[in-house]
Amino acid sequence: MKKWLINAGLLCLFSGLCLSAQAATATFQIIVDPVTGTWSNFALSGDGSVMAANYGGEIYRWTAAGGFQDLGPGDFLSSAIGISRDASTIISGHIASVGISSPALWNANGVVDLGHPADGCSTLANSWGSGYGVNANGTVAVGLAWNCSSAEGFEWTAKTGNVSLGHPAGNHSSRASAISANGKTIVGFWEDPTGPRRPVRWVGGKPDLFLGTAPLGEATAVSSDGTQIVGQTPETSGRFVAFLYSDKSGLLTLGTITPSPNDQSIANGISDNGRVIGWSGDPFGKGIEAFIWTSPLGMKNLASVLNRLGANIPASTILTTAVSISADGSTMVGQYFDGRTIGNWMATITK
């Protein structure tokens, strides 16, 4: 490990191209939450300058200059949140005028209810679903819709309305969790015949189990051009770990920070220059910590990497997960634990 900290590999840490040690620096800040005592989730715009936040079902828009702007109530039962690359549109769930939770957009037109597919059904928990992701300018939205037997992914545009992406035969579900900025690739999960999830992508509205019909797991995020997909799937040992997939290179399982057989990992985001973020560890034992993965160096503890670039994260503060990364790879957000408090953080890489 000491050799890694001083060798030339550090110079290539944040991209496939080598950067001088002086060219990359990191800053770190604790997010001053607008509300406390509830769960939170975040999504970042393409350059990281705007953040969408879901605090206990209340939807916010954040900028460094203006802080948190309360956009109003969403769905208190849904932690989903997404934002377009251009920061014009935020997606989540909200309670529609008829009292049923529904996917929605927040944009210049206010709150836009996305409705539900033709086979939508309000008999399941009084919900039509929630929104999860939008393309670069917010004109295409994806998420989860309830039907009368299960859940299914959907795709929405102003022209087509809410269109089902289908689900496995029988009482089995799917979900569209993210969409590429170019709007051509949607990723999520597609349950297998016995119930567990499998990674799926939709291209042209057609589901594709790109890892095959057997591997379990799910896809969680996709690069702007749709060529790189991340998520979680079992490695050969059976541990569920983060993966990176492309048609060009195939499947790459990313492993875990430590080699413990009880450890797992999951990727929550990928930037367009190949930085993958998420968490790694034992969620049922010793706990989890945020990671960053790059092709030159593999998976590393994110806090250690940021500190080597000058972030000055307090020693008592454990970055437990990274939940979102901007498309340009400059900004990351997630959760921390300092021994007493669970809170949220933001880190920025400049070069």
C-alpha positions in Angstrom: 0.0 0.0 0.0 2.8 2.4 0.9 4.4 1.8 -2.5 1.1 2.7 -4.2 0.9 6.0 -2.3 4.2 7.2 -3.7 4.5 5.5 -7.0 3.6 6.9 -10.4 0.3 5.2 -10.4 -1.1 8.1 -8.3 -0.4 10.4 -11.2 -2.9 8.5 -13.3 -5.6 8.1 -10.7 -8.4 10.2 -12.0 -8.4 9.4 -15.7 -7.0 7.1 -18.3 -4.5 9.9 -19.1 -1.7 10.7 -16.6 -2.0 14.0 -14.7 0.8 15.6 -12.8 0.5 15.4 -9.0 0.1 19.1 -8.9 -2.6 19.2 -11.5 -5.3 17.4 -9.5 -6.6 18.7 -6.1 -9.6 17.8 -4.0 -11.9 19.7 -1.7 -14.3 18.3 0.8 -17.3 19.7 2.6 -20.1 18.5 4.9 -23.5 19.3 3.4 -25.6 21.5 5.7 -28.9 19.6 5.3 -32.1 21.6 5.0 -33.8 19.1 7.3 -32.5 16.5 9.7 -33.7 13.2 11.1 -34.8 11.7 7.8 -33.3 9.8 4.9 -31.7 11.6 1.9 -30.7 10.9 -1.7 -28.9 13.0 -4.3 -28.2 13.3 -8.0 -25.7 15.7 -9.8 -25.9 17.6 -13.0 -23.4 17.0 -15.7 -20.8 19.5 -14.4 -21.7 19.0 -10.7 -22.8 22.6 -10.2 -26.4 21.7 -9.5 -27.6 18.9 -7.2 -31.1 17.5 -6.8 -31.9 16.2 -3.4 -34.7 14.1 -1.8 -35.1 14.5 1.9 -37.8 12.3 3.3 -39.9 13.0 0.2 -39.3 16.7 0.0 -37.6 17.8 -3.2 -34.8 20.3 -3.3 -32.5 22.0 -5.9 -29.0 23.0 -4.6 -26.3 25.3 -6.0 -23.2 26.6 -4.2 -24.4 30.2 -4.6 -28.0 29.7 -3.6 -27.9 26.7 -1.3 -31.0 24.6 -1.0 -34.2 25.7 -2.8 -37.3 23.8 -1.7 -39.3 22.7 -4.7 -42.1 21.2 -2.6 -43.3 17.8 -1.5 -42.6 14.7 -3.5 -43.6 11.2 -2.4 -42.7 10.4 1.2 -42.4 6.7 0.4 -39.9 7.1 -2.5 -36.2 8.0 -2.2 -35.8 8.2 -6.0 -34.1 11.3 -7.4 -32.6 12.2 -10.7 -31.5 15.3 -12.6 -30.8 16.1 -16.3 -27.3 16.8 -17.4 -28.2 20.4 -18.2 -29.8 20.8 -14.7 -33.1 22.0 -16.2 -35.1 19.0 -14.9 -35.4 17.0 -11.7 -37.3 13.7 -11.5 -38.8 11.8 -8.5 -42.2 10.9 -7.3 -45.0 13.1 -5.9 -48.6 12.8 -4.6 -50.9 13.5 -7.5 -54.1 15.6 -7.1 -56.1 12.4 -6.9 -54.1 11.3 -3.9 -52.1 8.6 -5.7 -48.3 8.7 -5.8 -47.0 9.2 -9.3 -43.7 9.9 -11.2 -43.1 13.6 -11.8 -40.8 16.2 -13.3 -39.8 19.5 -11.7 -38.8 22.0 -14.5 -39.6 25.5 -15.8 -43.3 24.4 -16.2 -43.6 23.6 -12.5 -44.5 20.0 -11.5 -45.3 17.8 -14.5 -47.2 14.6 -13.6 -46.1 11.7 -15.8 -49.1 9.5 -15.2 -48.8 5.8 -15.7 -48.8 3.3 -18.6 -52.1 1.9 -20.0 -51.8 -1.1 -17.8 -51.2 1.0 -14.7 -53.2 0.1 -11.6 -53.8 2.0 -8.4 -54.7 -1.0 -6.3 -51.1 -1.7 -5.2 -50.3 0.6 -2.2 -52.3 3.4 -3.8 -49.4 4.2 -6.1 -48.7 4.5 -9.8 -44.9 4.5 -9.3 -42.0 6.9 -9.2 -39.5 8.6 -11.6 -35.8 7.6 -11.5 -33.9 9.2 -14.4 -34.0 11.7 -17.2 -31.9 12.3 -20.4 -29.6 15.3 -21.0 -32.3 17.9 -21.4 -35.2 16.3 -19.4 -37.3 15.4 -22.4 -37.2 11.7 -21.8 -37.9 10.2 -18.4 -37.8 6.7 -17.0 -38.8 5.0 -13.8 -41.0 2.4 -12.2 -44.8 2.0 -12.7 -47.1 -0.3 -10.8 -49.4 -2.5 -12.7 -52.1 -4.8 -11.3 -49.7 -7.7 -10.8 -46.2 -6.3 -10.3 -44.0 -3.4 -11.3 -42.5 -2.4 -14.6 -40.1 0.0 -16.1 -41.5 2.9 -18.1 -40.3 5.5 -20.6 -42.1 8.9 -20.9 -41.9 11.8 -23.4 -44.3 14.6 -23.9 -45.3 13.2 -27.3 -45.8 9.5 -26.3 -46.8 9.9 -22.7 -46.0 7.1 -20.2 -45.2 3.9 -22.1 -44.5 0.5 -20.5 -41.1 -1.1 -21.1 -42.6 -4.5 -20.1 -41.8 -6.9 -17.4 -41.0 -10.7 -17.1 -43.9 -13.0 -17.7 -46.1 -13.7 -14.6 -46.0 -11.8 -11.4 -42.5 -10.5 -11.9 -41.2 -7.0 -12.0 -38.8 -4.7 -13.9 -37.5 -1.2 -13.2 -35.9 1.5 -15.4 -33.3 3.0 -13.0 -31.3 5.3 -15.2 -31.1 6.6 -18.8 -28.1 7.7 -20.8 -27.8 11.5 -21.5 -28.3 10.8 -25.2 -31.6 9.1 -24.4 -30.7 5.9 -26.3 -30.0 3.4 -23.5 -32.1 2.7 -20.4 -30.8 0.4 -17.6 -32.3 -1.3 -14.5 -33.4 -4.7 -13.5 -35.6 -7.5 -14.9 -36.5 -10.3 -12.5 -35.8 -13.9 -13.2 -38.5 -16.6 -13.1 -37.8 -17.3 -9.4 -37.9 -13.6 -8.3 -34.3 -12.3 -8.0 -33.2 -9.3 -10.1 -31.1 -9.5 -13.3 -29.3 -6.6 -15.0 -31.1 -5.3 -18.1 -30.9 -2.5 -20.6 -33.5 -1.3 -23.0 -32.5 0.0 -26.5 -35.3 1.0 -28.7 -37.7 -0.1 -26.1 -36.6 -3.7 -26.2 -35.2 -5.4 -23.0 -31.7 -7.0 -23.3 -30.3 -9.2 -20.6 -26.8 -8.1 -21.6 -25.0 -10.3 -19.1 -27.1 -13.3 -20.1 -30.2 -14.9 -18.6 -28.5 -16.5 -15.6 -26.4 -13.8 -13.8 -28.4 -12.0 -11.1 -28.0 -8.4 -9.9 -29.0 -5.1 -11.4 -27.7 -2.2 -13.5 -27.7 1.1 -11.6 -26.1 3.7 -13.9 -25.0 4.3 -17.4 -22.5 6.7 -19.1 -23.8 9.6 -21.2 -23.3 7.8 -24.5 -24.8 4.6 -23.2 -21.6 2.5 -23.8 -20.7 1.9 -20.2 -23.0 0.3 -17.6 -22.4 -0.3 -13.9 -24.2 -2.1 -11.2 -23.9 -5.2 -9.1 -23.6 -8.9 -9.9 -22.0 -12.1 -8.4 -18.4 -12.8 -9.1 -17.1 -16.3 -9.5 -16.9 -16.8 -5.7 -20.5 -15.9 -5.3 -20.0 -12.5 -3.6 -22.1 -9.8 -5.0 -19.8 -7.0 -6.3 -19.8 -3.9 -8.4 -19.4 -4.4 -12.2 -18.5 -2.4 -15.2 -19.8 -3.5 -18.6 -19.3 -2.4 -22.2 -20.0 -4.2 -25.5 -16.4 -3.6 -26.4 -14.7 -5.0 -23.3 -17.5 -7.2 -21.9 -18.0 -7.8 -18.1 -15.5 -6.6 -15.5 -16.2 -7.4 -11.9 -14.6 -4.7 -9.7 -14.2 -6.7 -6.5 -14.1 -5.0 -3.0 -11.7 -2.8 -1.1 -10.7 -5.6 1.3 -10.6 -9.3 0.5 -13.0 -10.5 3.2 -15.3 -13.2 2.0 -18.2 -11.4 3.7 -17.6 -8.2 1.8 -19.8 -6.9 -1.0 -19.8 -3.8 -3.2 -22.1 -2.0 -5.5 -21.5 0.8 -8.1 -23.9 3.7 -7.8 -22.5 5.9 -10.6 -20.1 6.3 -13.5 -18.6 9.4 -15.1 -17.8 9.8 -18.8 -14.1 9.5 -18.1 -14.6 6.1 -16.4 -14.6 6.9 -12.7 -16.9 4.5 -10.9 -18.2 5.2 -7.4 -20.2 3.3 -4.8 -19.7 1.4 -1.5 -17.7 -1.7 -0.5 -17.7 -3.7 2.8 -19.8 -5.9 5.0 -23.2 -4.2 5.4 -24.2 -6.8 8.0 -21.0 -6.7 10.0 -18.1 -4.4 10.0 -19.8 -1.7 7.9 -19.2 -0.2 4.5 -17.0 2.6 3.0 -17.2 4.6 -0.2 -14.9 3.6 -3.1 -13.7 5.0 -6.3 -12.5 2.7 -9.2 -10.4 3.6 -12.2 -8.9 1.4 -14.8 -5.3 2.3 -13.9 -5.6 1.4 -10.2 -8.7 -0.5 -9.6 -10.9 -0.1 -6.5 -9.6 2.2 -3.7 -11.0 3.7 -0.5 -12.4 7.1 -1.7 -11.6 9.0 1.5 -7.9 8.0 1.3 -7.7 9.0 -2.3 -9.4 12.4 -1.7 -7.1 13.1 1.3 -4.0 12.3 -0.9 -5.3 15.1 -3.1 -5.7 17.6 -0.2 -9.3 17.1 0.8 -8.5 17.0 4.6 -11.3 14.7 5.6 -11.3 14.4 9.4 -9.9 11.1 10.6 -13.0 10.3 12.6 -15.2 10.7 9.5 -16.0 7.6 7.5 -17.4 8.1 4.0 -19.9 5.2 4.0 -21.1 5.6 0.5 -20.9 7.7 -2.7 -24.3 7.9 -4.3 -23.8 10.1 -7.3 -20.9 11.4 -9.6 -21.2 14.2 -12.2 -20.8 13.2 -15.8 -17.5 15.1 -16.0 -16.2 13.2 -13.0 -15.5 16.4 -11.0 -18.0 16.1 -8.2 -19.3 13.4 -5.9 -21.8 13.2 -3.1 -22.7 10.6 -0.5 -23.2 9.8 3.2 -20.7 9.8 6.1 -20.6 8.6 9.8 -18.3 10.3 12.3 -19.0 8.0 15.3 -22.0 10.1 16.4 -23.7 11.6 13.4 -24.9 10.3 10.0 -24.7 13.1 7.5 -23.9 14.0 3.9 -20.8 15.2 2.1 -19.7 16.6 -1.2 -16.2 16.4 -2.8 -14.8 18.2 -5.8 -11.8 17.3 -7.9 -10.1 20.2 -9.8 -7.3 20.0 -12.2 
